[in-house]
Amino acid sequence: MNRALPVRGFLLVSAISVLAPIALAESPELDALAERVKALENQVESLRKENQVLRQQLPATDAKSKPPAVNVVPQGKETKFALGGYFHINAEMGEPADSRFPENDRFFLRKVRLGVKGSFKENVDFMLQADVGNNSLASNASYRVQATDVYVTWKANPAANLTVGQFKTPYGYEQLISETKTISIERSLASDSLTMGRQTGAMVAGDFFDKKLSYAAAITNGLAANNAYNDNEQFAYIGRVSGVVFDNKEVKVSVGANAFTTRDTGSFTGRRRGEGIDAQVSFAGAELDAELLQTQFNRDTGADYDARGWSVMGSYFLVPNRWQALARYETYDPSDIANNDRTDMVVLGVNYFIKGDDLKLSLNYLIGDPPNSKSNQERLLARLQVIF
């Protein structure tokens, strides 16, 4: 056998492996081809990354589920964006248990709220919500669009969140409970009459000690919501402090206090001051809430007077997270210098949670004693709540 042949073959292969890259590197056509291949590889990698991002935005699905819902894409650069709302369909019949209710039986859209909210990575949240229903117990001839919450909150420091816009003022425990979380269908007459509601202004709020102590302080125009003016050159100053005084995982006790002062020019001219205290006790499926509110009206001319009201409500889950019973007693006196103007009322009710607060049925039976009317005015309220 000729042993020189394998040696020559080995030398030939080695020479080709060394010289071929040199020859390829010196070919302009091959250089251009290599650049085009590299560009195609970059495009494929870019498409792969884009496809991965789009897949992450789609909700998880499986073979048996329906096609994924269409995503709402924010126009701005926020990191979180949500669209939703809720509505209350009410039915009422009977006599007017207090001055808020009409005499006639009716069906009506009590509240129809639609809004958007979101967050920016700079610790800035925003909320825009409008109501297209009645938004009142008054008998309006037609529904109308009106703003409820329109505000921006800077949340860089949990101890001092800054909010500007139109928002709920920090006065009154029951008033501050979300409309979808109230135990009774309607708030007490004193809460609706003596609190400040939503106003336009600025507020700083925060909490300490693992949210055991909270505060809020606001400065506003002092007028009702959806007003673009101030009735004088002074603002309303509103503040609230609340905290948990006892919590052993079985029994929880919370208390709160709030106050406001404002100067009014209009149907009432003078200084108006309000104070309120409240307490909440919860244990074993039961809850007891109490609140006292009073407002001093110091007139520039005429006699001064005070308005005062309080309520006590107990509730209990007959079936956990399904059936809830409630009972409330409330009283409201709009003037301590007038006679026979006080309203007393008892509210009995039940809530049926079909799907938590998202789908809930409520029934309330009111027995009221309003002024200038016969006693024991009875009215039945029913509500369907849907959150979406």
ROVODO-850050 format. One record per residue: residue number from 0; residue in one letter; x, z, y of N, C-alpha, C in turn. Coordinates in pm, whole numbers. Last residue first. Layout:
 resi resn   n.c1   n.c3   n.c2  ca.c1  ca.c3  ca.c2   c.c1   c.c3   c.c2
  NUM    A      X      Z      Y      X      Z      Y      X      Z      Y
...
//
This chain:
 resi resn   n.c1   n.c3   n.c2  ca.c1  ca.c3  ca.c2   c.c1   c.c3   c.c2
  387    F  -6861   3668   4636  -6796   3551   4576  -6660   3526   4641
  386    I  -7116   3895   4570  -6985   3876   4631  -6917   3759   4559
  385    V  -7446   3975   4625  -7358   3884   4553  -7229   3869   4633
  384    Q  -7720   4191   4597  -7587   4168   4656  -7506   4078   4565
  383    L  -8052   4235   4672  -7961   4171   4577  -7831   4142   4651
  382    R  -8269   4507   4743  -8158   4420   4782  -8088   4363   4662
  381    A  -8555   4663   4887  -8488   4607   4769  -8381   4510   4816
  380    L  -8745   4938   5006  -8640   4838   5032  -8580   4793   4899
  379    L  -9047   5062   5120  -8970   5028   5002  -8873   4915   5035
  378    R  -9163   5334   5314  -9119   5194   5310  -9030   5175   5188
  377    E  -9391   5550   5478  -9324   5511   5355  -9288   5362   5359
  376    Q  -9409   5814   5693  -9412   5667   5692  -9328   5619   5572
  375    N  -9468   6092   5744  -9459   6034   5610  -9485   5883   5609
  374    S  -9680   6109   6041  -9570   6149   5955  -9577   6078   5821
  373    K  -9757   5868   6296  -9797   5963   6194  -9679   5992   6101
  372    S  -9567   5870   6601  -9632   5802   6488  -9674   5908   6389
  371    N  -9380   5967   6782  -9497   5893   6831  -9564   5814   6720
  370    P  -9085   5942   6573  -9163   5997   6684  -9280   5907   6720
  369    P  -9095   5925   6204  -9048   5882   6336  -9135   5941   6447
  368    D  -9032   6021   5923  -9119   6086   6021  -9069   6049   6160
  367    G  -9020   5848   5606  -8974   5880   5739  -9080   5948   5825
  366    I  -8905   5779   5311  -9016   5858   5363  -8971   5910   5499
  365    L  -8808   5502   5116  -8790   5578   5239  -8919   5652   5275
  364    Y  -8641   5401   4838  -8774   5443   4882  -8756   5540   4998
  363    N  -8446   5125   4727  -8456   5249   4806  -8601   5274   4847
  362    L  -8250   4955   4500  -8388   4986   4536  -8390   5121   4606
  361    S  -8027   4688   4421  -8052   4820   4479  -8199   4832   4517
  360    L  -7798   4516   4214  -7936   4531   4258  -7957   4673   4309
  359    K  -7505   4313   4224  -7566   4446   4226  -7709   4439   4276
  358    L  -7210   4180   4171  -7349   4145   4144  -7425   4275   4123
  357    D  -6982   4306   4263  -6995   4162   4280  -7139   4115   4258
  356    D  -6964   4570   4194  -7021   4540   4326  -7042   4390   4347
  355    G  -7031   4509   3846  -6969   4586   3953  -7039   4560   4085
  354    K  -7253   4341   3753  -7110   4308   3740  -7035   4377   3853
  353    I  -7473   4507   3786  -7473   4406   3681  -7330   4364   3650
  352    F  -7557   4811   3868  -7437   4728   3879  -7433   4631   3761
  351    Y  -7817   4930   4043  -7786   4876   3911  -7672   4777   3925
  350    N  -7913   5223   4213  -7832   5101   4213  -7804   5060   4069
  349    V  -8184   5389   4369  -8109   5362   4248  -8035   5230   4266
  348    G  -8315   5653   4586  -8282   5519   4542  -8206   5512   4413
  347    L  -8461   5798   4872  -8439   5806   4729  -8410   5666   4677
  346    V  -8439   5957   5178  -8415   5831   5108  -8386   5862   4962
  345    V  -8617   6100   5442  -8566   6119   5307  -8553   5981   5243
  344    M  -8586   6177   5790  -8615   6084   5683  -8549   6127   5552
  343    D  -8685   6226   6128  -8637   6282   6003  -8674   6187   5890
  342    T  -8631   6187   6468  -8669   6118   6345  -8606   6190   6226
  341    R  -8752   6311   6784  -8663   6320   6668  -8722   6244   6549
  340    D  -8903   6341   7007  -8837   6211   6990  -8745   6209   6868
  339    N  -9032   6571   7119  -9099   6487   7019  -9036   6348   7005
  338    N  -8881   6576   7445  -8959   6638   7338  -9016   6533   7244
  337    A  -8550   6565   7581  -8684   6507   7561  -8751   6576   7444
  336    I  -8303   6665   7579  -8388   6711   7689  -8528   6651   7681
  335    D  -8157   6554   7379  -8190   6696   7364  -8277   6748   7477
  334    S  -8218   6247   7231  -8204   6319   7358  -8246   6464   7340
  333    P  -8236   6144   6971  -8168   6064   7074  -8150   6135   7207
  332    D  -8177   6282   6672  -8243   6319   6798  -8173   6245   6911
  331    Y  -8219   6248   6329  -8159   6190   6449  -8244   6226   6570
  330    T  -8139   6318   5987  -8216   6347   6107  -8142   6292   6227
  329    E  -8168   6284   5629  -8104   6255   5758  -8199   6290   5872
  328    Y  -8089   6305   5291  -8171   6356   5399  -8097   6332   5529
  327    R  -8083   6114   4991  -8026   6146   5122  -8133   6207   5213
  326    A  -7985   6030   4665  -8083   6098   4749  -8016   6138   4879
  325    L  -7941   5807   4386  -7901   5864   4514  -8018   5932   4582
  324    A  -7795   5687   4077  -7908   5742   4153  -7857   5806   4281
  323    Q  -7678   5409   3901  -7643   5514   3998  -7769   5557   4074
  322    W  -7570   5248   3613  -7687   5299   3685  -7645   5417   3773
  321    R  -7283   5169   3574  -7399   5083   3552  -7520   5127   3636
  320    N  -7068   5343   3571  -7044   5207   3618  -7163   5113   3597
  319    P  -7233   5553   3340  -7109   5521   3412  -7096   5372   3441
  318    V  -7555   5630   3417  -7477   5558   3316  -7351   5512   3385
  317    L  -7587   5783   3643  -7662   5818   3524  -7599   5754   3401
  316    F  -7380   5883   3883  -7390   5774   3786  -7461   5825   3661
  315    Y  -7514   6003   4187  -7464   6035   4053  -7484   5915   3962
  314    S  -7505   6140   4522  -7523   6029   4428  -7461   6067   4294
  313    G  -7630   6270   4827  -7572   6293   4696  -7600   6174   4606
  312    M  -7589   6314   5174  -7629   6227   5064  -7555   6265   4937
  311    V  -7691   6408   5490  -7629   6457   5367  -7680   6370   5252
  310    S  -7647   6366   5844  -7702   6324   5716  -7623   6386   5603
  309    W  -7735   6388   6194  -7653   6421   6078  -7724   6375   5951
  308    G  -7710   6354   6552  -7770   6322   6422  -7677   6361   6309
  307    R  -7780   6349   6902  -7716   6411   6786  -7788   6369   6658
  306    A  -7713   6321   7248  -7779   6265   7129  -7705   6315   7007
  305    D  -7764   6493   7557  -7687   6472   7435  -7776   6408   7330
  304    Y  -7758   6431   7914  -7825   6465   7788  -7731   6435   7672
  303    D  -7802   6481   8269  -7718   6455   8152  -7796   6492   8025
  302    A  -8021   6334   8507  -7987   6445   8418  -7899   6399   8303
  301    G  -7894   6141   8787  -7991   6180   8687  -7937   6288   8595
  300    T  -7596   5952   8816  -7718   6004   8880  -7819   6036   8770
  299    D  -7398   5934   8629  -7360   5944   8770  -7477   5996   8853
  298    R  -7435   6123   8323  -7478   6021   8418  -7419   6043   8557
  297    N  -7307   6162   8029  -7291   6225   8161  -7317   6120   8268
  296    F  -7396   6205   7718  -7419   6105   7821  -7415   6177   7957
  295    Q  -7235   6267   7417  -7273   6325   7546  -7283   6212   7649
  294    T  -7322   6248   7077  -7271   6178   7195  -7325   6245   7320
  293    Q  -7240   6327   6738  -7310   6357   6862  -7242   6285   6978
  292    L  -7270   6352   6385  -7229   6274   6501  -7307   6321   6623
  291    L  -7177   6449   6064  -7242   6492   6187  -7183   6412   6303
  290    E  -7216   6401   5714  -7159   6355   5841  -7245   6405   5957
  289    A  -7135   6413   5367  -7204   6473   5482  -7136   6426   5610
  288    D  -7170   6342   5022  -7119   6301   5153  -7202   6366   5263
  287    L  -7082   6374   4692  -7160   6436   4798  -7094   6404   4931
  286    E  -7103   6234   4367  -7042   6232   4501  -7138   6294   4601
  285    A  -7019   6217   4017  -7106   6257   4127  -7029   6254   4259
  284    G  -6835   6168   3819  -6940   6069   3841  -7036   6101   3952
  283    A  -6672   6408   3849  -6744   6374   3725  -6859   6277   3747
  282    F  -6678   6431   4198  -6641   6495   4072  -6731   6441   3961
  281    S  -6613   6447   4548  -6645   6368   4430  -6596   6440   4305
  280    V  -6705   6494   4879  -6665   6564   4756  -6707   6476   4639
  279    Q  -6638   6460   5222  -6677   6393   5098  -6620   6471   4980
  278    A  -6734   6499   5564  -6668   6550   5444  -6724   6478   5323
  277    D  -6691   6475   5923  -6751   6433   5796  -6671   6493   5682
  276    I  -6770   6471   6274  -6695   6525   6161  -6767   6483   6033
  275    G  -6741   6347   6610  -6802   6347   6478  -6710   6408   6374
  274    E  -6825   6272   6949  -6744   6344   6850  -6818   6339   6717
  273    G  -6811   6091   7260  -6865   6114   7127  -6769   6190   7038
  272    R  -6916   6028   7592  -6817   6088   7500  -6885   6117   7366
  271    R  -6944   5840   7883  -7001   5865   7750  -6890   5915   7658
  270    R  -7017   5849   8226  -6917   5871   8122  -6987   5905   7991
  269    G  -7218   5591   8381  -7158   5722   8373  -7055   5728   8262
  268    T  -7514   5432   8348  -7394   5436   8431  -7340   5579   8432
  267    F  -7692   5222   8139  -7649   5360   8159  -7519   5356   8239
  266    S  -7714   4954   8185  -7838   5029   8168  -7814   5179   8178
  265    G  -7412   4976   8358  -7517   4888   8309  -7646   4963   8302
  264    T  -7113   5093   8269  -7180   5045   8390  -7284   4943   8346
  263    D  -6930   5361   8124  -7030   5255   8114  -7086   5221   8252
  262    R  -6630   5463   7982  -6705   5459   8108  -6799   5339   8102
  261    T  -6560   5667   7697  -6570   5539   7765  -6651   5555   7892
  260    T  -6420   5812   7406  -6462   5829   7544  -6461   5692   7611
  259    F  -6447   5955   7077  -6427   5842   7170  -6468   5885   7310
  258    A  -6343   6075   6752  -6391   6094   6888  -6371   5967   6968
  257    N  -6347   6232   6424  -6327   6120   6516  -6388   6150   6652
  256    A  -6239   6352   6109  -6287   6383   6243  -6257   6263   6332
  255    G  -6280   6435   5759  -6242   6346   5868  -6301   6393   5999
  254    V  -6184   6516   5419  -6250   6547   5546  -6201   6449   5652
  253    S  -6231   6539   5064  -6173   6472   5181  -6253   6512   5304
  252    V  -6165   6638   4739  -6231   6676   4864  -6156   6612   4980
  251    K  -6218   6593   4397  -6149   6545   4516  -6230   6578   4639
  250    V  -6166   6688   4065  -6242   6712   4188  -6156   6667   4306
  249    E  -5982   6575   3889  -6120   6593   3848  -6213   6613   3967
  248    K  -5742   6557   4023  -5778   6447   3933  -5920   6459   3878
  247    N  -5738   6742   4222  -5677   6780   4095  -5711   6681   3983
  246    D  -5722   6766   4552  -5736   6662   4450  -5662   6705   4325
  245    F  -5794   6836   4889  -5783   6888   4752  -5806   6774   4654
  244    V  -5785   6699   5124  -5746   6840   5128  -5734   6902   4990
  243    V  -5706   6397   5256  -5746   6459   5130  -5695   6603   5130
  242    G  -5818   6296   5587  -5721   6334   5487  -5784   6394   5364
  241    S  -5824   6142   5914  -5888   6182   5789  -5781   6215   5686
  240    V  -5898   6074   6248  -5802   6131   6156  -5878   6173   6031
  239    R  -5951   5838   6513  -5999   5905   6393  -5880   5956   6311
  238    G  -6056   5726   6841  -5957   5771   6744  -6021   5843   6626
  237    I  -6074   5528   7135  -6139   5572   7012  -6032   5615   6912
  236    Y  -6163   5445   7456  -6054   5500   7375  -6116   5571   7255
  235    A  -6251   5165   7652  -6295   5273   7563  -6176   5315   7478
  234    F  -6138   5097   7991  -6151   5071   7849  -6212   5190   7776
  233    Q  -6241   4976   8317  -6192   5079   8226  -6218   5041   8081
  232    E  -6362   4810   8496  -6217   4797   8482  -6158   4903   8389
  231    N  -6663   4698   8331  -6592   4758   8443  -6442   4746   8415
  230    D  -6756   4552   8119  -6852   4583   8225  -6790   4655   8343
  229    N  -6572   4273   8012  -6580   4417   8021  -6671   4451   8138
  228    Y  -6628   3992   7790  -6609   4054   7921  -6607   4205   7905
  227    A  -6721   3858   7570  -6593   3814   7626  -6567   3876   7763
  226    N  -6859   3989   7278  -6863   3987   7424  -6726   3951   7477
  225    N  -6879   4045   7003  -6904   3909   7054  -6933   3907   7204
  224    A  -7004   4386   6985  -6928   4271   6937  -6970   4142   7007
  223    A  -7044   4595   7282  -7073   4552   7146  -6992   4427   7110
  222    L  -6777   4754   7475  -6906   4687   7459  -6926   4647   7313
  221    G  -6523   4847   7509  -6631   4944   7515  -6769   4885   7502
  220    N  -6289   4710   7481  -6365   4688   7604  -6481   4786   7620
  219    T  -6050   4947   7340  -6138   4831   7338  -6210   4817   7471
  218    I  -5808   5093   7146  -5848   5073   7285  -5926   4943   7290
  217    A  -5768   5330   6879  -5801   5197   6931  -5832   5205   7079
  216    A  -5612   5472   6601  -5641   5487   6744  -5659   5348   6803
  215    A  -5611   5648   6296  -5632   5521   6366  -5667   5551   6510
  214    Y  -5468   5794   5997  -5512   5800   6136  -5536   5658   6187
  213    S  -5442   5997   5700  -5455   5868   5768  -5502   5890   5912
  212    L  -5297   6142   5418  -5333   6162   5559  -5332   6027   5629
  211    K  -5239   6043   5170  -5321   6164   5176  -5368   6194   5318
  210    K  -5067   5832   5128  -5203   5802   5174  -5295   5924   5170
  209    D  -4824   5963   5082  -4887   5888   4974  -5037   5868   5002
  208    F  -4777   6065   5348  -4787   6150   5230  -4866   6084   5118
  207    F  -4976   5862   5576  -4858   5938   5538  -4885   6012   5406
  206    D  -5082   5564   5753  -5103   5677   5663  -4970   5737   5623
  205    G  -5230   5401   6044  -5130   5422   5940  -5165   5539   5852
  204    A  -5288   5193   6332  -5335   5279   6224  -5226   5292   6119
  203    V  -5391   5077   6645  -5277   5114   6562  -5327   5214   6459
  202    M  -5563   4808   6803  -5568   4933   6727  -5438   4952   6651
  201    A  -5739   4644   7068  -5617   4663   6989  -5623   4799   6922
  200    G  -6036   4444   7093  -5932   4526   7152  -5808   4530   7065
  199    T  -6383   4430   7057  -6260   4354   7077  -6158   4442   7148
  198    Q  -6575   4593   6796  -6543   4562   6934  -6411   4485   6940
  197    R  -6834   4712   6585  -6721   4621   6604  -6702   4593   6753
  196    G  -6937   5056   6638  -6945   4925   6575  -6818   4844   6592
  195    M  -6963   5312   6736  -6923   5208   6830  -6927   5067   6771
  194    T  -7250   5526   6655  -7114   5474   6636  -7089   5356   6728
  193    L  -7519   5591   6691  -7418   5666   6765  -7274   5618   6744
  192    S  -7692   5432   6532  -7723   5455   6673  -7605   5511   6753
  191    D  -7602   5421   6269  -7627   5295   6339  -7641   5315   6489
  190    S  -7590   5699   6218  -7469   5616   6210  -7488   5485   6286
  189    A  -7860   5773   6246  -7759   5829   6337  -7631   5745   6336
  188    L  -7978   5635   6032  -8015   5599   6169  -7913   5652   6268
  187    S  -7744   5548   5769  -7836   5639   5836  -7865   5592   5978
  186    R  -7742   5213   5626  -7678   5335   5674  -7782   5423   5742
  185    E  -7929   5080   5350  -7899   5086   5493  -7827   5217   5525
  184    I  -7895   5132   5075  -7909   4995   5125  -7875   4989   5273
  183    S  -7632   5363   4980  -7770   5331   5017  -7776   5190   5074
  182    I  -7357   5315   4947  -7438   5360   4834  -7585   5334   4859
  181    T  -7149   5041   5045  -7240   5149   5081  -7329   5185   4963
  180    K  -6994   4822   4989  -6963   4946   4917  -7057   5061   4952
  179    T  -7038   4609   5151  -7058   4586   5008  -7037   4713   4926
  178    E  -6970   4696   5402  -7111   4668   5376  -7140   4646   5228
  177    S  -6727   4962   5387  -6762   4820   5380  -6909   4802   5347
  176    I  -6735   5237   5607  -6749   5189   5469  -6790   5042   5471
  175    L  -6758   5301   5874  -6634   5237   5830  -6638   5190   5685
  174    Q  -6998   5435   5895  -6985   5306   5961  -6863   5229   5911
  173    E  -6941   5675   5772  -7032   5582   5706  -7021   5443   5766
  172    Y  -6758   5789   5964  -6720   5765   5825  -6809   5659   5760
  171    G  -6675   5715   6288  -6787   5729   6197  -6751   5692   6055
  170    Y  -6453   5496   6422  -6541   5608   6460  -6661   5609   6366
  169    P  -6257   5273   6479  -6238   5388   6389  -6321   5510   6432
  168    T  -6437   4960   6488  -6369   5068   6558  -6363   5192   6468
  167    K  -6378   4659   6325  -6454   4783   6323  -6374   4893   6393
  166    F  -6275   4395   6555  -6266   4471   6431  -6359   4592   6439
  165    Q  -6116   4131   6709  -6245   4199   6695  -6251   4264   6558
  164    G  -5776   4193   6808  -5887   4103   6783  -6018   4178   6787
  163    V  -5500   4342   6641  -5558   4290   6765  -5668   4192   6729
  162    T  -5324   4611   6497  -5431   4513   6482  -5481   4472   6620
  161    L  -5042   4744   6343  -5100   4704   6470  -5200   4591   6448
  160    N  -4958   5029   6161  -5005   4891   6154  -5077   4857   6284
  159    A  -4762   5261   6097  -4809   5210   6226  -4840   5061   6214
  158    A  -4678   5329   5847  -4719   5440   5935  -4774   5391   6068
  157    P  -4590   5095   5729  -4716   5155   5682  -4766   5268   5771
  156    N  -4474   4835   5923  -4452   4977   5897  -4583   5040   5852
  155    A  -4566   4574   5937  -4424   4596   5910  -4396   4740   5871
  154    K  -4812   4445   5973  -4799   4555   5876  -4654   4582   5840
  153    W  -5031   4334   6207  -4887   4338   6179  -4860   4463   6097
  152    T  -5325   4150   6190  -5262   4280   6169  -5115   4264   6135
  151    V  -5584   3996   6371  -5451   3980   6311  -5388   4118   6303
  150    Y  -5936   3907   6347  -5823   3989   6389  -5696   3951   6314
  149    V  -6257   3913   6346  -6158   3812   6383  -6036   3888   6435
  148    D  -6564   3975   6200  -6424   4018   6206  -6335   3899   6239
  147    T  -6801   3825   6307  -6797   3967   6273  -6653   4018   6288
  146    A  -6972   3582   6505  -6847   3635   6451  -6864   3783   6417
  145    Q  -7264   3409   6403  -7198   3502   6494  -7074   3559   6426
  144    V  -7533   3187   6383  -7394   3211   6348  -7333   3304   6452
  143    R  -7866   3288   6296  -7769   3234   6390  -7629   3267   6341
  142    Y  -8217   3254   6215  -8082   3298   6185  -7984   3228   6279
  141    S  -8503   3338   6416  -8421   3242   6342  -8283   3302   6319
  140    A  -8636   3557   6517  -8714   3437   6487  -8635   3337   6405
  139    N  -8571   3882   6386  -8529   3767   6464  -8608   3643   6420
  138    S  -8651   4185   6371  -8721   4064   6325  -8685   3947   6415
  137    A  -8367   4392   6292  -8467   4341   6385  -8529   4212   6329
  136    L  -8158   4457   6135  -8289   4489   6082  -8401   4440   6172
  135    S  -7900   4205   6109  -7971   4310   6182  -8102   4339   6110
  134    N  -7810   3967   6008  -7711   4064   6054  -7774   4178   6133
  133    N  -7927   3728   5921  -7993   3805   6026  -7896   3904   6091
  132    G  -7654   3500   5867  -7784   3554   5833  -7846   3628   5950
  131    V  -7398   3427   5904  -7498   3323   5934  -7637   3370   5895
  130    D  -7102   3566   6025  -7230   3591   5959  -7329   3484   6002
  129    A  -6750   3529   5959  -6869   3505   6040  -6993   3535   5957
  128    Q  -6407   3612   5981  -6534   3620   5908  -6650   3603   6004
  127    L  -6074   3618   5933  -6175   3547   6012  -6303   3545   5931
  126    M  -5766   3781   5941  -5902   3782   5888  -5994   3709   5985
  125    F  -5421   3816   5844  -5525   3771   5936  -5659   3769   5864
  124    D  -5100   3981   5849  -5225   3945   5783  -5325   3897   5888
  123    V  -4755   3979   5836  -4869   3955   5924  -4988   3909   5840
  122    N  -4501   3989   5727  -4585   4110   5728  -4701   4100   5824
  121    E  -4396   3732   5710  -4347   3818   5818  -4431   3946   5832
  120    K  -4532   3582   5531  -4422   3661   5478  -4362   3755   5583
  119    F  -4883   3617   5596  -4756   3550   5618  -4644   3641   5567
  118    S  -5203   3600   5443  -5084   3676   5480  -4968   3581   5502
  117    G  -5566   3587   5491  -5437   3547   5435  -5325   3632   5488
  116    K  -5909   3488   5468  -5805   3585   5501  -5676   3541   5434
  115    V  -6231   3379   5570  -6100   3350   5513  -6005   3460   5555
  114    G  -6587   3404   5500  -6463   3425   5573  -6340   3380   5498
  113    L  -6925   3473   5543  -6829   3378   5489  -6701   3392   5569
  112    R  -7222   3654   5484  -7088   3651   5541  -6999   3550   5468
  111    V  -7520   3735   5556  -7461   3621   5485  -7323   3599   5547
  110    K  -7763   3987   5540  -7627   3948   5579  -7582   3832   5492
  109    R  -8043   3949   5494  -7991   4059   5576  -7852   4027   5629
  108    L  -8275   3728   5484  -8132   3728   5455  -8067   3830   5547
  107    F  -8595   3857   5372  -8503   3801   5471  -8359   3810   5423
  106    F  -8941   3913   5334  -8816   3877   5270  -8724   3824   5380
  105    R  -9172   4177   5441  -9093   4055   5460  -8985   4039   5353
  104    D  -9440   4342   5616  -9362   4319   5494  -9286   4188   5509
  103    N  -9427   4477   5953  -9469   4380   5853  -9381   4383   5729
  102    E  -9313   4647   6138  -9432   4693   6066  -9467   4601   5949
  101    P  -8950   4682   6128  -9077   4628   6179  -9193   4678   6095
  100    F  -8710   4947   6177  -8787   4860   6088  -8913   4807   6157
   99    R  -8590   5126   6349  -8519   5002   6318  -8606   4900   6245
   98    S  -8731   5364   6373  -8746   5264   6479  -8675   5132   6449
   97    D  -8845   5425   6032  -8783   5465   6159  -8787   5346   6254
   96    A  -9032   5319   5857  -8987   5457   5836  -8909   5511   5954
   95    P  -9307   5132   5893  -9174   5148   5953  -9128   5293   5945
   94    E  -9461   5086   5563  -9466   5123   5704  -9325   5138   5760
   93    G  -9422   4804   5338  -9466   4938   5374  -9463   4960   5523
   92    M  -9130   4631   5222  -9276   4644   5234  -9310   4788   5267
   91    E  -8871   4393   5186  -8922   4520   5239  -9074   4517   5243
   90    A  -8577   4251   5050  -8723   4250   5052  -8769   4387   5098
   89    N  -8275   4062   5103  -8356   4184   5110  -8505   4152   5100
   88    I  -7971   3959   5002  -8109   3911   5010  -8199   4034   4997
   87    H  -7655   3934   5122  -7758   4031   5088  -7895   3966   5108
   86    F  -7340   3790   5026  -7469   3785   5094  -7562   3890   5037
   85    Y  -6991   3715   5095  -7098   3783   5022  -7229   3762   5095
   84    G  -6672   3551   5043  -6775   3613   5124  -6876   3687   5038
   83    G  -6379   3338   5074  -6485   3407   5003  -6588   3465   5097
   82    L  -6048   3242   5030  -6177   3203   5087  -6286   3271   5007
   81    A  -5711   3322   5101  -5830   3343   5018  -5955   3305   5097
   80    F  -5364   3306   5076  -5481   3251   5144  -5601   3264   5052
   79    K  -5024   3382   5136  -5148   3411   5064  -5265   3359   5146
   78    T  -4831   3275   5301  -4796   3291   5161  -4917   3326   5075
   77    E  -4876   3019   5553  -4898   3152   5499  -4866   3155   5350
   76    K  -4847   2795   5711  -4735   2832   5625  -4752   2972   5567
   75    G  -5159   2609   5723  -5040   2670   5782  -4936   2702   5677
   74    Q  -5355   2517   5556  -5294   2422   5648  -5166   2477   5708
   73    P  -5388   2595   5207  -5380   2635   5348  -5311   2530   5433
   72    V  -5606   2458   4977  -5468   2452   5024  -5464   2492   5171
   71    V  -5788   2559   4711  -5795   2551   4856  -5652   2561   4909
   70    N  -5807   2372   4405  -5743   2474   4487  -5769   2449   4635
   69    V  -6072   2328   4183  -5992   2268   4290  -5935   2378   4377
   68    A  -6042   2476   3854  -6109   2456   3983  -6014   2394   4084
   67    P  -5970   2310   3543  -5939   2406   3649  -6010   2372   3779
   66    P  -6228   2246   3300  -6119   2198   3386  -6094   2296   3500
   65    K  -6296   2523   3075  -6336   2413   3160  -6217   2365   3241
   64    S  -6136   2591   2754  -6184   2625   2888  -6222   2500   2964
   63    K  -6022   2522   2516  -6165   2547   2516  -6222   2572   2655
   62    A  -5749   2494   2563  -5821   2378   2515  -5972   2396   2524
   61    D  -5692   2674   2874  -5665   2645   2734  -5757   2531   2690
   60    T  -5521   2749   3180  -5632   2693   3104  -5591   2683   2958
   59    A  -5440   2910   3483  -5413   2893   3342  -5538   2844   3270
   58    P  -5458   2718   3789  -5492   2832   3705  -5467   2803   3559
   57    L  -5171   2572   3955  -5296   2554   3882  -5327   2679   3801
   56    Q  -4923   2629   4054  -5036   2648   4144  -5170   2635   4074
   55    Q  -4750   2554   3853  -4762   2697   3882  -4881   2726   3972
   54    R  -4761   2277   3870  -4819   2343   3753  -4840   2492   3778
   53    L  -4617   2235   4106  -4760   2203   4102  -4828   2269   3983
   52    V  -4358   2309   4021  -4425   2384   4129  -4575   2361   4126
   51    Q  -4309   2111   3829  -4311   2251   3790  -4382   2337   3893
   50    N  -4307   1879   3983  -4410   1895   3881  -4422   2041   3837
   49    E  -4074   1927   4131  -4203   1919   4200  -4319   1938   4103
   48    K  -3881   1918   3928  -3901   2042   4002  -4037   2042   4074
   47    R  -3910   1648   3845  -3930   1757   3750  -3958   1889   3822
   46    L  -3840   1507   4076  -3977   1499   4025  -4007   1611   3926
   45    S  -3566   1575   4084  -3655   1614   4194  -3800   1611   4150
   44    E  -3476   1455   3847  -3466   1600   3861  -3557   1651   3972
   43    V  -3522   1185   3912  -3591   1245   3799  -3590   1398   3809
   42    Q  -3344   1158   4128  -3488   1142   4150  -3568   1205   4036
   41    N  -3097   1196   3999  -3139   1289   4105  -3289   1281   4130
   40    E  -3096    973   3826  -3095   1108   3770  -3140   1210   3873
   39    L  -3083    766   4015  -3201    780   3930  -3208    919   3869
   38    A  -2825    814   4117  -2941    826   4206  -3069    843   4126
   37    K  -2670    759   3888  -2669    894   3946  -2788    917   4037
   36    V  -2721    486   3859  -2762    578   3753  -2768    721   3807
   35    R  -2602    395   4096  -2747    377   4077  -2799    472   3968
   34    E  -2335    461   4048  -2404    523   4161  -2555    513   4146
   33    A  -2279    295   3828  -2272    440   3812  -2345    513   3924
   32    L  -2300     43   3950  -2393     80   3845  -2396    231   3824
   31    A  -2082     54   4121  -2217     43   4176  -2322     84   4074
   30    D  -1873     63   3931  -1891    172   4028  -2031    172   4085
   29    L  -1900   -183   3806  -1932    -62   3730  -1949     59   3821
   28    E  -1820   -348   4015  -1955   -360   3961  -1995   -235   3885
   27    P  -1549   -275   4055  -1650   -248   4160  -1792   -254   4105
   26    S  -1331   -123   3834  -1430   -229   3842  -1535   -197   3947
   25    E  -1157     85   3798  -1110    -17   3892  -1210   -131   3906
   24    A  -1275    238   3608  -1266    293   3744  -1228    187   3845
   23    L  -1239     80   3382  -1373    100   3437  -1369    148   3580
   22    A   -962    100   3348  -1020    -31   3375  -1159    -16   3436
   21    I   -941    371   3298   -871    314   3414   -932    181   3451
   20    P  -1089    398   3065  -1138    461   3190  -1071    406   3314
   19    A   -915    236   2891  -1053    198   2925  -1104    267   3050
   18    L   -664    349   2839   -672    242   2937   -815    210   2979
   17    V   -715    550   2649   -644    583   2772   -666    477   2878
   16    S   -847    425   2443   -908    544   2503   -841    584   2632
   15    I   -663    222   2374   -793    186   2434   -855    305   2505
   14    A   -454    375   2265   -431    294   2386   -561    259   2455
   13    S   -579    484   2042   -530    572   2148   -509    495   2277
   12    V   -625    253   1891   -738    333   1941   -696    423   2055
   11    L   -359    175   1838   -449     86   1913   -566    165   1971
   10    L   -254    387   1689   -195    358   1820   -287    271   1903
    9    F   -416    363   1461   -421    485   1542   -366    462   1681
    8    G   -332    113   1365   -471    135   1410   -483    257   1499
    7    R    -64    163   1299    -95     68   1408   -239     89   1461
    6    V   -107    344   1093    -34    387   1213    -63    296   1329
    5    P   -239    193    902   -310    304    969   -241    352   1094
    4    L    -19      3    852   -148    -38    907   -226     78    971
    3    A    201    110    725    212     83    869     78     51    933
    2    R    170    136    456    137    255    533    148    231    682
    1    N     43    -77    227    119    -84    353     78     34    440
    0    M     85      0   -120      0      0      0     88      0    124
//
